[in-house]
Amino acid sequence: MTASRPAFSAVPAAASPPAEAGARAAEPVGSREGTGDRTLVLTRLRAALRDVPRHERPQDVPVVRDYRRSHRPGTAHDAVELLAANLADYRAHVHRCTPADLPETIAGLLRRRGTEVALAPPSLPASWRTEGVRWLTEDVPLAELATADSVVTGCAVAVAETGTLVLDGGPAQGLRRTSLVPDHHVCVVHAPDQVVDSVPEVLERLDPARPLTWISGPSATSDIELDRVEGVHGPRTLEVVLVDRGPALSGRG
């Protein structure tokens, strides 16, 4: 004969602990253990803002940004050397030249790549456009844009501490897609004029209303197994030409 299963009985509720003296007893209900994280966070925010007048807004309060702007003392030359080291650490290929040697340096990089079709922003200097290469303008249809083997651009500024190039659509930079579609990107940086130490310094030189593209090495991503794949969201190969003592291009595109 099969034994009958015992009926479930309600679990008795735990006795409420006695209220504690002091701050614990005065704590809002939302901050007690067992409530949701959202309620807990909101309760703490309300408590922290209890003495702030309701009409006050963040923009009414002066902001003092006295944090450290740079993490290392040094000269402009040191910043350029740090930029070169960090670019190489990100697997970018770094080349050095003088302003007079820049056209031949660009031509050599395109020849080594085997570039037949290259993309040029409208304001790219004529001397940067290598002969023997078919140059496309960035206003061609996207399907034709994708046929470009390489793209040559300038930059707005470079950050030494992070090895980052920033393009803002200014001189020799063009549209954002210009630097993202081709698989090979040659970017010219005039050093030291276009090199700063840190992100706080670069933000002072940029207009947030412009289309900003931040580039730290070639495009890369990793899957769940941490296998690195390059060229998924942009150029697979990034070559940076540091023009020593080269004056930065002026004006806006």
C-alpha positions in Angstrom: 0.0 0.0 0.0 1.4 3.4 -1.0 1.9 5.8 1.8 0.0 9.0 1.3 2.1 12.1 0.9 1.9 14.6 3.8 0.0 17.8 3.1 2.2 20.9 2.8 1.9 23.3 5.6 2.5 27.0 5.5 6.0 28.1 6.6 5.5 30.2 9.7 6.5 33.8 9.1 9.7 34.8 10.9 9.2 37.0 13.9 10.0 40.6 13.1 13.3 41.7 14.8 13.0 44.4 17.4 13.6 47.9 16.1 17.2 49.0 16.7 18.0 52.3 18.3 19.6 55.2 16.5 20.1 55.5 12.7 19.0 52.0 12.0 15.5 52.6 13.3 15.2 55.8 11.3 16.3 54.3 8.0 13.7 54.6 5.2 11.9 51.5 4.3 13.4 51.4 0.8 16.9 51.0 2.2 16.3 47.9 4.3 17.9 44.6 3.2 15.6 42.6 0.9 14.3 45.5 -1.2 15.1 45.9 -4.9 18.4 47.5 -6.0 16.6 50.2 -7.8 14.6 51.2 -4.8 17.8 51.2 -2.7 19.7 53.4 -5.1 16.8 55.9 -5.5 16.4 56.1 -1.7 20.0 57.0 -1.3 19.9 59.6 -4.0 16.9 61.3 -2.5 18.6 61.3 0.9 21.8 62.8 -0.6 19.8 65.5 -2.4 17.5 66.4 0.5 19.2 69.7 1.2 19.3 70.8 -2.5 16.8 73.5 -3.4 14.2 72.1 -5.9 14.8 75.0 -8.4 18.5 74.4 -8.6 19.9 72.7 -11.8 23.4 71.2 -12.4 24.2 73.9 -15.0 23.6 76.6 -12.2 26.5 75.2 -10.2 30.1 76.2 -11.2 32.1 73.1 -12.1 35.7 73.1 -11.0 37.8 70.6 -13.0 41.0 70.5 -11.0 41.9 66.9 -11.8 45.2 66.0 -13.2 45.5 66.8 -16.9 48.6 64.8 -17.6 50.2 61.8 -15.9 53.8 62.5 -16.9 56.1 65.5 -17.0 57.9 65.9 -20.2 58.5 67.9 -23.4 56.6 67.9 -26.7 59.3 65.5 -28.1 58.6 63.1 -25.2 54.8 63.2 -26.1 55.6 62.3 -29.7 57.8 59.4 -28.6 55.1 58.1 -26.2 52.5 58.4 -29.0 54.7 56.3 -31.3 55.2 53.6 -28.7 51.5 53.3 -27.8 50.5 53.2 -31.5 52.9 50.3 -32.0 51.5 48.7 -28.9 48.1 48.8 -30.6 49.6 47.1 -33.7 49.6 50.2 -35.8 52.6 50.6 -38.1 54.5 53.8 -37.3 56.7 55.7 -39.9 58.7 58.8 -39.4 59.6 61.4 -42.1 60.2 65.1 -42.7 57.7 67.3 -44.5 59.8 67.2 -47.7 59.8 63.3 -47.6 56.0 63.0 -46.9 54.8 62.5 -50.5 57.4 59.8 -51.2 56.6 58.1 -47.8 52.9 57.9 -48.7 53.7 56.6 -52.2 56.0 53.9 -50.8 53.3 52.7 -48.3 50.7 52.4 -51.1 53.2 50.6 -53.4 54.1 48.2 -50.7 50.4 47.5 -50.1 49.8 47.0 -53.8 47.2 49.7 -53.9 45.5 50.3 -57.2 42.4 52.3 -56.0 42.7 54.7 -53.2 40.2 57.1 -51.5 41.0 60.7 -50.9 39.0 63.3 -48.9 38.3 66.5 -50.9 40.9 68.6 -49.1 43.7 66.0 -49.3 46.8 67.9 -50.5 47.7 67.1 -54.2 51.2 66.2 -53.2 49.9 63.3 -51.1 48.1 61.7 -54.1 50.5 59.2 -55.6 50.7 58.9 -59.3 49.8 55.5 -60.8 46.9 55.1 -58.3 43.2 55.7 -59.2 41.9 58.1 -56.7 38.2 58.1 -55.7 36.3 60.9 -54.1 34.2 60.2 -51.0 31.0 61.2 -52.7 30.9 58.1 -54.9 28.2 55.4 -54.1 29.0 53.1 -51.2 29.4 50.1 -53.4 32.2 51.9 -55.4 33.7 53.2 -52.1 34.2 49.6 -51.0 36.4 49.0 -54.0 39.1 51.2 -52.6 42.2 49.3 -51.4 43.5 52.2 -49.2 42.5 55.6 -47.8 44.9 58.4 -47.0 43.8 61.1 -44.4 45.2 63.6 -42.0 43.9 63.9 -38.5 42.7 66.6 -36.1 44.8 65.6 -33.1 46.5 62.6 -31.5 46.7 61.5 -27.8 50.0 60.3 -26.6 48.9 58.6 -23.4 46.4 56.4 -25.2 47.9 56.1 -28.7 44.7 57.5 -30.2 44.1 59.4 -33.4 41.0 61.7 -33.6 39.4 62.7 -36.9 36.8 65.4 -36.9 36.0 65.9 -40.6 38.5 68.8 -40.8 41.3 69.3 -43.4 42.3 66.1 -45.2 39.9 64.0 -43.2 36.5 64.0 -45.0 33.4 62.1 -44.0 33.5 59.5 -41.2 32.9 56.6 -43.7 36.0 57.7 -45.5 38.3 56.3 -42.9 36.1 53.3 -42.0 35.3 51.5 -45.3 38.8 50.8 -46.9 40.8 48.0 -45.4 44.1 50.0 -45.3 44.3 53.4 -43.6 47.3 55.7 -43.9 47.0 58.6 -41.4 49.3 61.6 -41.4 50.0 63.3 -38.0 52.0 66.5 -37.9 54.3 66.3 -34.8 54.4 67.9 -32.4 51.6 70.4 -33.4 48.9 67.7 -33.5 50.1 65.7 -30.5 48.8 66.2 -26.9 49.6 64.3 -23.8 46.1 63.3 -22.5 42.4 63.0 -23.1 41.6 66.2 -21.0 43.9 68.1 -23.3 42.4 66.7 -26.5 38.9 67.5 -25.4 39.8 71.2 -25.1 40.8 71.2 -28.8 37.8 69.4 -30.2 34.3 70.7 -31.1 31.8 68.2 -29.8 29.3 69.2 -32.5 31.7 67.8 -35.2 31.7 64.2 -36.3 34.5 62.7 -34.1 36.1 59.4 -34.9 38.5 58.0 -32.3 41.0 55.5 -33.6 43.3 53.3 -31.4 45.0 50.9 -33.7 43.4 48.8 -36.4 39.8 47.7 -36.0 39.7 44.6 -33.8 37.3 42.6 -31.7 37.3 39.3 -29.8 34.8 36.5 -29.5 33.9 34.6 -26.3 37.1 32.5 -26.7 39.1 35.8 -26.8 40.3 35.1 -30.4 41.2 38.4 -31.9 39.7 39.3 -35.3 40.8 42.4 -37.1 39.0 44.4 -39.8 35.5 43.8 -38.6 34.4 47.4 -38.0 37.0 49.3 -39.9 40.5 49.1 -41.5 42.4 45.9 -40.8 45.7 47.8 -41.2 46.6 51.2 -39.8 49.7 53.0 -40.9 50.6 56.2 -39.1 53.1 58.7 -40.6 54.5 61.1 -38.0 55.8 64.1 -39.9 58.5 65.5 -37.6 58.2 69.2 -37.0 55.5 69.3 -39.7 53.0 72.2 -39.3 49.4 71.2 -38.9 46.9 71.9 -41.6 44.7 74.9 -40.9 41.1 75.6 -41.5 38.0 73.3 -41.6 36.7 71.0 -44.2 
